[in-house]
Amino acid sequence: MLKSLKTTAIAAALALAANAATAQEPTADTVVATVNGTEITLGHMIMIRAGLPEQYKQLPDDVLWDGILDQLVQQTLLVQAGPEDISKRVAIALENEQRSLQAAEYMQGIMEEALTEAAVAEEYATAYADGDRGVEFNASHILVGTEAEAAELAERARGGEDFAELAKAHSTGPSGPNGGELGWFGEGMMVPEFETAVKAMGVGDVSDPVQTQFGWHVIKLNDTRVAEAPKLEEVRAELEDAVRTKAVDTTLDALKAEADIATEPKSDFDPSILQNLDLLGE
């Protein structure tokens, strides 16, 4: 019997301790200070910290606590000392801020709901797997200063001399020591004149002299291939951004289609009036 009573007492004590710990658990509504009856809560402090520039967020938490609380106390004192009615400027700013925050929160929910693995996979298929990825080229070149020198080297290469050796001996470009090899490249990666020449060549061909902003080129097309799609993980970030953007755009299009929106003609206003802050003082 005694053992049973002890067990019950211990259990009751543990339950009371647990309830006390739960009751003391801070929430956003936990009051951290009171200024002339006006409460400042932990939530107020958390939101201030969330909006700080990154360099300030690196400060120690105890330093931020003191600084943020002091700022809120000072602001509260100034509000209490100021006029009871808020100005038009403040009222409009509050309306804009509330609109912005509510819209951002709703938009965040739309993006989070839309961002699924299935949506990312579908975006990948649309952007890469199902699209025309174009052609990639593998070429070498010899870069020289004059057309005559380029023409001579082109003839020597067509006559059977090793292109890589000619590049090593004569090319002034950074790829010269490597035999003129440029590796694989796709559309838009080379200057237009060089790209146009490469597209007109067959594998193994040596070009006539091609002039670009860098000088005169003799080009040899080594190979071509269909451009390979990147791995999904390599482009996950851009795919996720696309999914989020499409979800928001789709939602906005639907909302606009159902909404009754009427805007006044811009011609009724001088657009420079947007600079007139004096109107907010009325």
C-alpha positions in Angstrom: 0.0 0.0 0.0 2.8 2.4 0.9 4.6 1.6 -2.3 1.5 2.4 -4.3 1.0 5.7 -2.6 4.7 6.7 -3.3 4.2 5.7 -6.9 1.1 7.8 -7.2 2.7 10.8 -5.5 5.7 10.6 -7.9 3.5 10.4 -10.9 1.5 13.4 -9.7 4.6 15.4 -9.1 5.9 14.6 -12.6 2.6 15.6 -14.1 2.6 18.9 -12.2 6.1 19.6 -13.4 5.2 18.8 -17.0 2.2 21.1 -16.8 4.2 23.9 -15.3 6.9 23.6 -18.1 4.1 23.6 -20.7 2.5 26.7 -19.2 5.8 28.5 -19.2 6.6 27.7 -22.8 7.0 31.1 -24.6 4.7 31.9 -27.5 4.4 34.8 -29.9 2.0 36.4 -27.4 4.4 36.1 -24.4 4.8 39.6 -22.9 8.4 40.7 -22.6 7.8 44.3 -21.5 5.0 46.8 -20.7 5.3 50.5 -21.4 2.6 52.6 -19.7 0.2 49.6 -20.0 1.1 48.8 -23.6 2.4 45.3 -24.0 5.4 44.3 -26.1 5.4 40.7 -27.0 8.0 38.1 -28.1 6.3 38.0 -31.5 7.0 41.7 -31.9 10.7 41.1 -31.3 10.9 38.0 -33.6 9.4 40.0 -36.5 11.9 42.9 -35.9 14.8 40.4 -36.0 13.5 38.7 -39.1 13.5 42.0 -41.0 17.1 43.0 -40.0 19.9 43.1 -42.7 22.0 39.9 -42.7 25.0 41.6 -41.1 23.0 42.5 -38.0 21.6 39.0 -37.8 25.1 37.8 -37.2 25.3 39.6 -33.9 25.0 37.5 -30.6 21.4 36.7 -29.6 21.8 38.5 -26.3 23.0 41.7 -28.0 20.1 41.5 -30.5 17.7 41.0 -27.6 18.7 44.1 -25.8 18.9 46.2 -29.0 15.5 45.1 -30.4 13.7 45.5 -27.0 15.2 48.9 -26.5 14.0 49.9 -30.0 10.5 48.7 -29.4 10.3 50.5 -26.0 11.5 53.8 -27.6 9.1 53.5 -30.4 6.2 52.8 -28.0 7.1 55.8 -25.9 7.2 58.0 -29.0 3.8 56.7 -30.2 2.3 57.3 -26.8 3.7 60.9 -26.7 2.5 61.7 -30.2 -1.0 62.6 -31.5 -3.7 60.0 -31.0 -4.8 60.1 -34.6 -2.4 58.8 -37.2 -1.5 60.9 -40.3 -2.7 60.1 -43.8 0.9 59.2 -44.7 1.1 56.6 -41.9 -2.4 55.3 -42.7 -1.6 54.7 -46.3 1.7 53.2 -45.5 0.0 50.7 -43.1 -2.5 49.8 -45.8 0.2 49.2 -48.3 2.3 47.1 -45.8 -0.7 45.0 -44.8 -1.6 44.4 -48.4 1.9 43.4 -49.3 2.3 41.1 -46.3 -1.0 39.4 -46.8 -0.4 38.9 -50.6 3.1 37.6 -49.9 1.8 35.1 -47.4 -0.9 33.8 -49.7 1.6 33.6 -52.6 4.0 31.7 -50.4 1.3 29.1 -49.7 0.5 28.8 -53.4 4.2 28.2 -54.2 4.6 25.6 -51.4 1.6 23.7 -52.5 2.6 23.7 -56.1 6.2 22.6 -55.5 5.9 18.8 -55.6 8.3 16.2 -57.1 5.8 15.4 -59.8 5.6 19.1 -60.8 9.4 19.4 -60.9 9.6 16.2 -63.0 6.9 17.6 -65.4 8.8 20.9 -65.7 12.0 19.0 -66.5 10.3 17.0 -69.2 8.9 20.1 -70.8 12.1 22.1 -70.6 14.6 19.5 -71.5 13.5 15.9 -72.3 10.7 16.9 -74.7 12.4 19.9 -76.2 14.7 20.4 -79.2 18.1 20.6 -77.5 19.9 21.5 -80.7 23.4 20.5 -81.8 26.7 20.8 -80.1 30.0 21.1 -82.0 33.5 20.0 -81.3 36.0 22.1 -83.2 39.7 23.2 -83.3 41.0 26.4 -84.7 44.2 28.3 -85.5 44.1 32.1 -84.8 46.4 34.4 -86.7 46.7 38.0 -87.5 46.2 38.1 -91.3 44.0 36.6 -93.9 46.9 35.6 -96.1 48.5 33.6 -93.2 45.2 31.9 -92.4 44.7 31.0 -96.1 48.1 29.4 -96.2 47.5 27.4 -93.1 44.1 26.2 -94.4 45.8 24.9 -97.5 48.5 23.1 -95.6 45.9 21.5 -93.3 43.8 20.3 -96.3 47.0 19.0 -97.9 47.5 16.6 -95.1 49.6 18.4 -92.5 48.5 17.7 -88.9 46.0 20.4 -87.8 47.0 20.2 -84.1 50.7 20.6 -84.9 50.0 23.6 -87.1 47.9 25.2 -84.3 50.7 24.6 -81.8 53.3 26.2 -84.1 51.2 29.2 -85.5 48.1 29.9 -83.4 48.2 33.1 -81.3 45.1 32.0 -79.3 45.1 30.5 -75.8 44.1 27.1 -77.3 47.2 27.0 -79.5 49.4 25.0 -77.1 46.6 22.5 -76.9 46.4 21.9 -80.6 43.7 24.5 -81.1 41.1 22.3 -79.4 38.0 24.2 -78.2 36.0 21.2 -76.9 32.2 21.0 -77.1 30.1 24.1 -77.5 26.5 24.9 -78.4 24.7 27.7 -80.1 25.4 31.1 -78.8 28.7 30.2 -77.1 30.9 31.5 -79.9 30.9 34.9 -81.7 28.4 34.9 -84.6 31.0 34.8 -87.5 32.7 31.7 -85.9 29.4 30.0 -85.2 28.0 30.6 -88.7 31.1 29.1 -90.3 31.0 26.0 -88.1 27.3 25.4 -88.8 28.1 25.3 -92.6 30.9 22.7 -92.2 30.9 19.0 -92.3 32.8 16.8 -89.9 36.4 16.8 -90.9 36.2 19.9 -93.0 38.8 22.7 -92.7 37.3 26.2 -93.3 38.5 29.1 -95.4 39.8 32.1 -93.4 37.1 33.4 -91.0 37.4 36.9 -89.6 36.1 37.8 -86.1 36.9 40.5 -83.6 39.9 38.4 -82.4 41.6 38.0 -85.8 41.6 35.4 -88.6 40.6 31.8 -87.9 41.1 28.5 -89.6 38.6 26.1 -88.2 38.4 22.3 -88.3 35.1 20.6 -87.3 36.0 17.5 -85.4 32.5 16.2 -84.6 28.9 17.0 -83.8 26.3 15.6 -81.5 22.8 16.2 -80.3 23.0 18.3 -77.2 22.5 16.3 -74.0 19.9 17.4 -71.5 21.4 18.2 -68.0 20.6 15.9 -65.1 17.5 16.9 -63.2 19.5 17.6 -60.0 21.8 19.9 -62.0 18.9 22.2 -62.8 16.6 21.6 -59.9 16.8 25.2 -58.6 15.7 26.7 -62.0 13.0 24.0 -62.3 11.6 24.8 -58.9 11.6 28.5 -59.6 9.7 27.8 -62.8 7.1 25.7 -61.0 6.6 28.4 -58.4 6.3 31.2 -61.0 3.8 29.2 -63.1 1.7 28.4 -60.0 1.5 32.1 -59.1 0.8 33.2 -62.6 -1.9 30.7 -63.1 -3.6 31.8 -59.8 -3.4 35.5 -60.7 -4.8 34.8 -64.2 -7.7 33.0 -62.7 -8.3 35.7 -60.1 -8.2 38.4 -62.7 -10.6 36.6 -65.0 -13.2 36.3 -62.2 -12.6 39.8 -60.7 -14.4 43.1 -61.5 -11.4 45.4 -62.1 -11.9 49.0 -63.2 -9.0 51.4 -63.6 -9.1 55.0 -64.4 -7.4 56.1 -67.7 -3.8 57.0 -67.2 -4.3 59.9 -69.6 -6.4 61.5 -66.8 -3.2 62.0 -64.8 0.2 63.5 -65.2 2.4 60.5 -64.2 4.9 62.9 -62.5 2.3 63.3 -59.8 3.7 60.1 -58.2 6.5 62.3 -57.0 4.2 64.6 -55.1 4.6 63.6 -51.5 2.8 66.8 -50.4 -0.5 65.1 -51.3 0.0 62.7 -48.4 0.0 65.6 -46.0 -3.6 66.5 -46.7 
